[in-house]
Amino acid sequence: EGGRIIDRAVERPPTMKKQKILQLAKGFRGRAKNCFRIAINRVEKALQYQYRDRKVKKREARKLWIQQINAATRQHGIIYSQFMHTLAKDNIKLDRKTLSDLAINEPHSFKALVDRVKFMRGNGID
């Protein structure tokens, strides 16, 4: 109007916070990937899930190791709890990850450990 230029559609570069949020929202479905207000909420929830699941991952891995050790010890006639208790009593410091790996990849070495545990328990060797 009267020679005035109305500047309504000026594209400003996004702020660092906005860029960071939208970068984290890449791969989300719908407007959550490109609508900033929605992306903020979705990214925050995604980070909460990420934090929680880092702990769940460790928990699940430990459960798997225990199952594998239990299966291997039962093949040799001893249960998991007795096996672990006797190892601790005999001051054999092997963690569950290592024991699981031994049971799967080195069955003869694992059998030697089981035989040691049986000897310490007084059951003798089969």
JOTA-V131173 format. One record per residue. RES is the residue in one letter. SS is DSSP state (2 for helix, 1 for strand, 0 for the rest). Layout:
[[RES,SS] [RES,SS]]
This chain:
[[E,0] [G,0] [G,0] [R,0] [I,0] [I,0] [D,0] [R,0] [A,0] [V,0] [E,0] [R,0] [P,0] [P,0] [T,0] [M,2] [K,2] [K,2] [Q,2] [K,2] [I,2] [L,2] [Q,2] [L,2] [A,0] [K,0] [G,0] [F,0] [R,0] [G,2] [R,2] [A,2] [K,2] [N,0] [C,0] [F,2] [R,2] [I,2] [A,2] [I,2] [N,2] [R,2] [V,2] [E,2] [K,2] [A,2] [L,2] [Q,2] [Y,2] [Q,2] [Y,2] [R,2] [D,2] [R,2] [K,2] [V,2] [K,2] [K,2] [R,2] [E,2] [A,2] [R,2] [K,2] [L,2] [W,2] [I,2] [Q,2] [Q,2] [I,2] [N,2] [A,2] [A,2] [T,2] [R,2] [Q,2] [H,0] [G,0] [I,0] [I,0] [Y,2] [S,2] [Q,2] [F,2] [M,2] [H,2] [T,2] [L,2] [A,2] [K,2] [D,0] [N,0] [I,0] [K,0] [L,0] [D,0] [R,2] [K,2] [T,2] [L,2] [S,2] [D,2] [L,2] [A,2] [I,2] [N,2] [E,0] [P,2] [H,2] [S,2] [F,2] [K,2] [A,2] [L,2] [V,2] [D,2] [R,2] [V,2] [K,2] [F,2] [M,2] [R,2] [G,0] [N,0] [G,0] [I,0] [D,0]]
